[in-house]
């Protein structure tokens, strides 16, 4: 699956700005309508280290009303969390109806780093796929909109970004020995990611692979995908709103008239 991704996909600055002029007000408005309709939304970000998850999340936050979203970062489980069922801590991250939860990494660490670093055994690994699908299906059945992004870059690009960050005194702290260890395991992780995508991409919680070599392209694809998904859910509920295409048409007409 990943070998078919076009990592050369890019977006010029002019086209990027044109698309963002549409997406920024549109996502803000969709958030308002979705809140009124009581739609709980979960946006899951996974991807390679240095793929740009934080940058893309930060960009997304600029366009939303901060009163109605939360960003949830996922770290290694705390001692009291280890003593409970492993999915327990992720139930606590689910948003209220009408609000948005943006997850910087998630329960998918179970079938990647936890398994590859041998923190769980083979039986727990296989069972995790079932438990993840059940968790997401329960949320979907309760009306949750789930959008999952995998930010994809090549091993060569990851190395390039690590080296650049290490040379920057303001960013070198972001690259640890563990990051280089995982970089050397890129092929092992890629195999695990392939399995994860196949096992857990469902009609109620599909994966979207984001080509992240060009971050302008990545930010636009993420914003457009999220907007389309919210639009579809609002349509299902019979809500009235301006579509992204309608908004783009109006802005283009205004721009043409200004000339």
N, C-alpha and C positions, 0 to 999 in steps of 0.2 A: 504493500500500500504506500509506504513512505517513499519508495524508490520512484514512484510516479509523480511525486510533487515537484513542481517547477520552482526550484529555489532561486532562479534568476528573475522571478517576477518582481517588477519594480513600478514605481509611480513617480512621475515628475512633480516638481514643487508646484507648478501652476495647476495641474490637474488635481493634485492633493488639496490645495487651497479651495478650488472650486467645489470639490466634493464636501469638504468640511464646512463650507458656508451653508450647505444644505443640511448636513448631518447634525451639527451642533444644536440649532434650534429645534430640529425634528426630534431628536432623542429627548430633549428637555420636555417637549410637549407630550411625547408618548409616555414618558414617566408620569406626568400629571394625569393623563387619561387612565393609565393602568392602575394608578393608585386609587382613583375614583371607582374603578371597576373591581377593586379588591384583588388584583392579580399579584401573587407573590412570585418574585423572579430571582433565580439563582444563576450567576454567571461564574463559571469555573475556569480558571486559568491554570494550565499545565504546560510544560515545555522544557526544553533544554536549559541548563544554566547559561546565563548570558544571552538568552534568546530575545529578551526585551519584555518580559512579562510586566515588570514594574513600570517600565516606560509606557506600555500600552494601557495599563490600569490607570496610571496617573493622567493620561490623556483623556480617558473615558470619564474620569471624575470631574474634569473641568466642565463637562456638558450637562451634569445632572444636579438636581436640587439636593444639597447635602443633608437635608432634614429626613430624607426618605431612603437613604441607602447606608449600608455599613460595609467596610472592607475587612475581611477576615483573613489574616495570615495564618498559615498552618506550619507548626514546628513539630519537633519530636515530642511525643506524648510525655506529660508530666507524671511523676510517680503515682499520684492518685488516679490519673487517667488510665495508667497501665493496669490498675487493679479492677477496672471496669471493662465491659465489652468494648471492643476496639472502635465500634461505630458510635458509641455513646457521645463522645465529644463533638461529633459532627452534627448530631441532632440539635445541639445547642447553637449551631451556626445558622440554622434555617431562619429566614426572615419572616416577619409578620406578614399577614395578607396585605397586599397593597404596597409592600416595600421591596427593596432590592438588596440582595447579599452578593458581594463580589469576593470570590475566594482566590487568594494568591496561594496556589497549591491546595490540595484537598485530600480526600480519602484515597485518592489514587496512588499516594505514596506507599500504600500497603502492597500493591502489586508491582512496584518498581524498587525503590531504594530499600524498603524493609525486606523484600525477598532477596534481592541481589546481595545485600550486606548480611544475609543469613540471620536476620532478626526474627524471622518466622520460618516455619518448616514448610515442606511441600504441601502437606495436607491443608494447612492454614491458607497457603497461597491459592490453592484451587478453590477452596471454599469462599475466599474473598470475592471472587468474580460473581458468585451467586448472591452473596450478601450485598454487594454493590448494586447489582441489578434490582434486587428486592427493595433496597433503600430508595433508589431513584424512582422506582415504580410507585411506591407508597406516596412519595411526594407528588408525582405527576397525577395520581388518582385524587389527590387532595386539591388539585388545581394549580400546582406549581409549574411555572415555565422554567425549564432547565436548558441552558446553553453552555456547551463545553468546548473550550478552545485548546488545541495543542499547537504551541508555537514551535515551528520546525526550522532548524538551521543545520548545516553540515558540520562534520567534525572539524574540518579545516577552518570554517568560519568561527566556530566556538573557540578554537585555539587563538585565532587572530584577536578576538574580543578579550579573552583573558589577558593576553600579552599587553594589549592597549590599556586595559584597566590597571594592570600592575605598574605601568609607567606613569599613571596619573596619581599624584599624591592624594587627591580627593576621592579616588575610587579604588585604590589598591586594597583597601580593607575588605572589599567585596569578594576577593578571590582568596580562598583558603586552600590548604593542602588537600582537603576532602574534594574540592572542586576539580583539582588536577587528577586526583585518583579516579573520579567518575569520568573525567574526560578520556582517560586511558581505557576505560570500560565502555566507551561509546558504542561499540558494536554489540556488546552484551545488553546494554540498555535499549538499543534500537530494536533488538529482538523482543524484549519485554514490552516495549511500547506498541509494536505491531500486534502482539497478542492482546494487549489491553484495548486497543482500538477495535479489534474484531469482536472481542468478548462483550464489550460494554457500550457499543454504539447501537442505540435502539431508537424506535420511532418516537418515544417519549423523552429521550435524553440523548440526542445524536452528537457525535463528535464533529467538530469542524477543524480541519487541519489548516493552519495559517502559515503561509510562506513568509518567514520573518527575516530574511536576509536584508530586505529593504523595509525599514520600520514605517515609512510612510504608507507603503502598501499594506503592511500588517494592521496599522491603526484603522485604515479605511475599511478593510475587510471585516474586522471585528465590529466596528460601529454599524456597518451596513447589515451584517448578519443579525446582530442583536435587534436592530430596528425592524428588519423583516419579520423576525420571530415574534416580536411584540405585536406588530401589525396583524399577523395571522391570528394570534390569540384574541386580540380585540375584535377582529372580524367574527370569530367564533361566538363571542359574547354579544354581538350585535351593537357594539359601541361605534359612535360616529367620530371620525377624526380625519385629518388631512394626511394622505399617504405621502411617502417619500417622493414618489414620482410627481405627484401634484405640486408638492412644495418646490421641487427642482424646476418644474415648468414655469411657475410663477416668478421665481428668482431669475431665470433665464430671460423671461419676457421683460422684467424690470431692467435687467442689465442691457438688453437690446434697445430699450426705449431711451436709456440714459445716454447711449452713444449717438 
